[in-house]
Amino acid sequence: MPGRQQRPDNPKHDASYKRFFAHPRTVADTLRAVAGDLARHLDFTTLERMPASFVTEHLGQRHTDMLWRVGTTRGGWVYILILLEFQSPVDRRMALRMTDYTTTIWMQLGKQDLGPRGEYPFVLPIVIYNGERRWTAATDIGDLVGPVPGELLGYRPRHRYLLIEIQSEDPASLPPDNVLA
């Protein structure tokens, strides 16, 4: 299909990363290393892997690589959406894809895991990229929208994802007991 990004033919590489991020300790150590202050508010003893494939209301399908949920220190849940990207070309529409996955998760939750006033849980979308080139795509869906007059800026969509570029991570900067090191 024209314009559709293709994954490289390296299922072993893909599978090894999926196996690596299938462990709660890997997810916890990754968040401790890259999520900054957010990680201090998470109770990693509650990490639970969730189904990562969904059927939408219109019978479409959405598949992501990993979906976890973790309790917060104040109660409630945070969903950790992990998308592993191994493609050579950078997907310039990744912010749109991550927004789509996030809203699909919220739609699937229905009444599950909603807060006391019916609010949806926080979803932290993460893209882990291991391509050879630097990631150049927008990390916020608002950056995919063309210019708008100043009075319309408040209506511009905002939804960003956390990008982890494996090639730019410095293992020496991590604590020695962190599995990412």
Beta strands, then each sheet from edge to edge (+ up, - down):
strand 1: 42-50
strand 2: 53-55
strand 3: 61-63
strand 4: 66-72
strand 5: 77-85
strand 6: 122-129
strand 7: 162-165
sheet 1: 1+ 4- 5+ 6+ 7+
sheet 2: 2+ 3-
end
